């Protein structure tokens, strides 16, 4: 496992001096318990992996683990809560606030112009509108390769509120008759990549952006990109949660800074009172816990302000209706019901949902690490290769290397349709490029790892479970 002791170097001297040797100091004059401290902290929970289910309920449990220790994101109040619960938290990292940038618009731009395509925040990350303008630009510049599809509406838009967005996908392939049809009988195997379902995971949207450019700019000159678009239909949803990303953008551009940590969608209507926005808390439904596959199981919460709030019913959210609608249009169902039924060996297709961070490749089942799916061996073999291409990430079912998590998009698409499904947790936990908000300059390094993983996954879409093969590259 990764050594974490280096994190102490990043902890503020005051907090470290007070906290490092003493467990947690309730009376710390300048540590996280100080009045008016609105910074974000990562807390290490020693032995957290062995705590009974529910002991960490309501906390913003990070997708990270070090041996038996788990990690929680929060503020000063979180530390007091953890301490009073007897969990003996240690400050792992104090997170510096991001630089302020001029305010940007909220909600979908009326026209996705070239100027809109240049809208960025926090050093270069694309706004939702910039991502959408980029899709239109790509389709305009590469008419024989790209088609943009409106797949549904965000919660705000679907309920008539201001600030909402469409959900958009782009289909990339060297077009032939019948390409990019919204029916599951495609000629070419399909590979679907989605990003930024968790709004604060900035790296993921950037990876989707670069993947689109790599394929379309590389067609005709880069042999691998050319082969992929000649033999595959690649689909990309660059922003799975545009309302949430809008909130994050506002947090970085003069709005409430707590929104920089917003994870869920914008549906705030389930909470009796406004949920505070910040590390460890926020409004909305966790789209990656809302899907109807073991909905409400391990790793979910019934409390609306919790980071893993599952919603009132499975598949309730507008964004998930749009995403699942796309899944069903792109892929036939090749798997019988039941947790151990295998998908047909001739199944084609591939699904990767991009998250951050922890340098991990995850595959179903997420709901229970002790339950092997009927395709576990094939999923594990592909996961191993993806992890190798990334330079040595961990891989496994979530419960094996992290913790159980129910109602995810990966579990749903494998459960309902038999499509091989992977979650990539991109980026390290520590160091200058660690965490949810790495400097934009870190993206080159991430892309060097993710590009070979994506090209491998595109190839495996031809025969992921070992039937007749049609490899790429
Ligand atoms: Zn995530």
Boltz pocket constraint, residues with backbone or C-beta under 6 A from the ligand:
constraints:
  - pocket:
      binder: B
      contacts: [[A, 198], [A, 201], [A, 354], [A, 355], [A, 356]]
      max_distance: 6.0
